[in-house]
Amino acid sequence: MRGPMGAGAALPADTSLRAGSALGSRSPSHGTRRARADPRPARPAPWRPRRASAADRSGPSPPPPPRAMQEPDPERPAEETPGGVAAGPPGEEASWLRRLAEEARSGWRLSAAPAEPPALTVAAVERYLAEAPPAGPRYWYDVTLADGAGLERCYLAPRLNRLVQRAHLHVGASVRLTRCSYLYDERRLRRGLLCIDQLLPAASNADTPTPTPAETRGLGRPSPPLRGERRHYLPLWNNEDPYGDMWVAEQPPARVDVDVSKLISLGQLETTWRSRVHFRPLLVRVLHKSRLRYYGKPEKKMDVPYQAYFEVADGSGMMSMVLWNSLCPEWYNSINVGTVLLLEQYAVKDSYPFKTQPTPRDSQMKRFATIEISLNIRNPPTKISIISEEMVKPEWGLPEVKYQFITRSELDDLPNNHSCDVIGLVTFVGRVERTRKKDGEDFWLYRWAHAIDGTSDQPFILEIFATSQPDVFERIHPMTYLVCTQMRVVRDLSENPSHTIYLTTSNESQIFITGWHKGQPYTKDTKVKNFIQWTRTQSEANQMRKTVIGGYYPFPRPPNSFLKYCKSNKVESVLKAIGDLGEEIEGLHYREHKRVAIQGIISAIRCISYSSAAEDASGVEPAQEDIESLENPPVSKQDNVHKGKTRNLQTEEPKSFVEPSCTPGEQHQTLLSKKSTAKRRAPHKSCAGTEQGTASVISVSSYPYYTRSAKKKLSLNEFQHEDSVQEQAPSDSSQYCTDHEEINDIPETEEMARTCSSWQSDLWAQVKDKLTKYLHHSTIFPESIPCKFDYMYKDLLIQQYNLHAAVHQPKETRTDKNISEFKSTGGLGYYEVTVLGINHDVAIDVAFLPFFGHEDPHLFPVEEVENDTLLSCMSCISSCQQKATGDGTFCDMFPLSNEIVKAAMDLDGRHVVCILDVCHLGDDKVEVFLSKIYKTVEADVPDPV
C-alpha cells in the first residue's frame, strides 16, 4: 500500500510518506518559476498601420471572425509597437487592441474612446516599483488583455490602481476598455505604450476571449516593465516571494577539486580579515536560510534590490553570509539548508547589528557575530560553487544540520519565544490573508494551519507567514505532512494559563510539504521517524472527517484586558468612531485583515440561518449587479438609490467598475429621510439581514425583536417552551414575515413567540429610526465559512483560498462546482449583532460566527471566549438547539437560547468596547466579525465582560 495510513485506504500519491528515512519524493514539477533556456522574450512581428476610416473614428470595429492576412511593414521598427507581449504570427491581421493603440497614437489627443468596445479578458496583472516622487504611488501595474486574436500588455493609469488593490481587476475578469491613451517614452526613440484610462466590467459568456496555452506560455518571461527603467516585476501581493523566470530554479552542482590546504576557516577569517585584501576560499555548509528582503524604493535606482541572509558553518564555528542584489535571483533557490558551498572572491564586512538571529541547534558551536561574508556581483565578483553531497568528505569536518523537533505533548511546557521545529499531519488550513506593514502599500502574507502528531488530542496551531517558498506556501492543504523549522512559541502566562498556545514563523523559518521532503536533512531525525510510524497506524477515513479548509479563523483571540489589547498605545489612538468605520473599510486592500476597536452599546441580536443567508447570497453578485446598472442606465433617482449610479473609471475614486454609487450606510441614511411607520413591516421573502453591496435596502424596523418590555409580558418559563410553538409554525420563512406593503398588527408578545430569533433593547426601539448613519456589515460570504476538505476538488479548494494569481494559468480540467456547494463545518447559522454608538446617532451591524457542530472540538475551541459571557453563550449550542439540529425541525430558523437573551439583557444600555475582525475578500465583499466584548466598569478602564 502506497499510502501511509495502513488501517485505511491509501492516500493519494502526493500525500504519502515513503517508508524509511526519507519523507516521500519531490514532485517532478518545481513550480512555474523555472528558468528557461532562452530568457529573452520573442520580439513581436512588425505590423502595418492602416488609415482610419470614417467608421473607425467612432471606435474600432470588433475583431474579425477569421484571421485575415495582412502584409507586414518592414519599415516600421518593432520598438514602436505598443505593449508587445504577444503579437500574432507574421501575416495575420492586427488584433482589436493593436488597432485601438494605433488609433490612439495617430490622433492629436493621443487617446481613443471606442463606442462599442468588445469584451476582453485579463490575462495578467503585474506589479513593479514606480519611479515617481514621494507623493505618487509606490507601485505601477501592467495589465495584459486578451481580445481573441492575441495578447496586449498595457499600462494601468495610477488613478486606477485601486481596482487591482481591491481585486476588482484580476486575472480572468472580463472588462471593456472604454478609454485609452498612447504614451511615448521620452527617453527612448520611437517607443511608446498603451495606457488604460477607463474600464467597465463585462459579463462573461461563451464568446468572451480566453488566453490559449500557446499565448500564456509567453507570460511571466523576463521582459522588463513597460514604464520606467525597472528591470523586473514583483510578486503581485507581497515583496518576499521570488516571481518570474529571472529566478533560477536550481543551479547544478559544480565539478571542482577541493584543495583543503588552500582553504581558510571561519575562525581564521574572523581574526585576520582586517589585515587582508584578498581572502582564501571558504568551504562551508548552510545551516539556516532567511526569507528574501526587498529594499527597493521609488527614489532609488537599483536593478535588483534584494538581500538574503544565511548562516554557514565549518569545523571552527558559524558566521552570517549575505547574498546581495542580482545574485539573489541566480542563487537563492539553489542555496538551501544543508547545501555545501565553495566560496571564492568574496568580501568581509562588519556585521549588521539589528538583523534577526536564528537559534542554533548545536549549543556547542561557536558563533562569530562581529563580521559577515558578503556575496555580490561586483567588488569583487563572487564565485559560488555548490558541492554535491556525494562529493563531501568526512575529513573536511563540516558540521551536520541539527534540529530540535518537539511533539505536541511537549509544547505546553515550553516558554514564550522558545525556538523549535515541528512535523504534523495537516487537519486545517486557512485562507491566505495579508496584514499591512508600516509602509502604506506593503503587506505580509500569512495563513493559519492545524497539524497533529498523535502525541496529544490538541493540534499544533501554526501561524505561517510567507517564507519566500511560494510553491510550498500556496500548496499547503489538509492531509499533507507539514514540516516547519525555526518556529517561535507564542504564549502569555500573565493571561489565563489555559489560553491556547500557538507557534509562529520567524525570519529563518522554512516550510515543507509532501513532495518536498526528499533529501532534506531532517528526514534522519528520530522524532520525524516516530511521526512516520504513527501515521502508519492511522485510518485515512477517520482523519479525513476532521479536515477543514478556508473560512474566517478567529485566532488569536484578543487578550482578557482591553489595556493589554492596547499594549503601549494610548486608548484614544486605538479606539475608532463607528461613523469612521466606513472610511476604514474603504481603505482596506484585497485580503487585508485588520482588527478594529469601537465603543458602543449592544442593542440587538438576530439569528440568521445558513439557508436564508445562502438564499440571499445566491442572487446577483455585487459585481454583476453593477454590470447590469452600468450596461442598463437607471431610469429614475429612486432606482439609483437601489441599484447604484453609473460612473466612469477616470474619476479619482473609480467606483463604477464594481462598486455601488454609495455605501450601504449612505443608502440607509437616504431611506431614513422617509420616516418609517411605527408599526412593524417585514420583507416578503425572509427576515434575513440587508447585505452589504446589494441592491435592495431594508429598513431596520422591519425585523421582529424580543425586547425587555416584551419580557414583562412573557416570562422566561414561557420563553423556554417556544420551541413547541416553532414546531407548529410553518417552516416557510414567508410565514414569519409579512409582505413588504402589509402592516403587521400582531401584538409584540405573539410575534416574538412566533419567531424567537431576535432580541432588541428598549433603547434600540426608541432610536433606530432616528439614526444619522447606519452601516450594514453583517453579511457573510461562502469564503467566510470553513468547509469540509474534499480531495476530489483539492486543486479548486487550494485555488479558492489562495490569492488571485498574477498570470493566467490554463486548467487541464475544469469544474462547475461553486465554493458555496461544499459542505460547511458550522451549525445552523450565525448571529447579526447591532452595535449602537454611545451618542445614539450611528449604528453598525456586524456578524458573529459560532463554531459548533464540528467533528473536531479542538479546531475552534469555545473556551477561548469564556470571559465574554455573551459571546460564550453564542458560541455554544443549547440543548434545544441541538435537538432541533438533530431532528431537522428548524431548517430555516433557530431560536435564541435563554442564556443569550439573559447575557444580552445584562449588557442592555451599558457602554462596551467591541473588537472587530475586518477582512476584505475582493470586489465589494467585506466581512466584519465580532471577536471580543470588553465592559467599561469605570471611565477609561475597560474590563472584560
Secondary structure, 3 states (H helix, E strand, C coil): CCCCCCCCCCCCHHHCCCCCCCCCCCCCCCCCCCCCCCCCCCCCCCCCCCCCCCCHHHCCCCCCCCCCECCCCCCCCHHHCCCCCECCCCCECCCHHHHHHHHHHHCCCCEECCCCCCCEEEEEEEEEECCCCCCCCCEEEEEEEECCCCEEEEEECHHHHHHHHCCCCCCCCEEEEEEEEEEECCCCCCCEEEEEEEEEECCCCCCCCCCCHHHHCCCCCCCCCCCCCCCCCECCCCCCCCCCCCCCCCCCCCCCCCCHHHCCCHHHHHHHHHHCCCCCCEEEEEEEECCCEECCCCCCCCCCCEEEEEEEEECCEEEEEEEECCHHHHHCCCCCCCCEEEEECCEEEECCCCCCCCCCCCCCCCEEEEEEEEECCCCCCCEEEEECHHHCCHHHCCCCCCCCECCHHHHCCCCCCCEEEEEEEEEEECCCEEEECCCCCCEEEEEEEEEECCCCCCCEEEEEECCCCHHHHCCCCCCCEEEEEEEEEECCCCCCCCCCCEEEECCCCCEECCCCCCCCHHHHCHHHHHHHHHHCCCCHHHHHCCCEECCCCCCCCCCCCHHHHHCCCCHHHHEECHHHHHHHHHCCCCCEEEEEEEEEEEEEEEEEEHHHHHHHHCCCCHHHHHHHHHHCCCCCHHHHHHHCCCCCCCCCCCCCCCCCCCCHHHHHHHHHCCCCCCCECCCCCCCCCCCCCCCCCCCHHHCCCCCHHHHHHCCHHHHHCHHHHHHHCCCCHHHCCCCCCCCECCCHHHHHHHHCCEEECHHHHHHCCCCCEEEECCCCCHHHCCEECCHHHHHHHHHHHCCCCCECCCCCCCCCCCHHHCCECCCCEEEEEEEECCCCCEEEEEEECCCCCCCCCCCCCHHHHCCCHHHHHHHCCCHHHHHHHHHCCCCCCCCCCHHHHHHHHHCCCCCEEEEEEEEEEECCEEEEEEEEEEEEEECCEEEEC
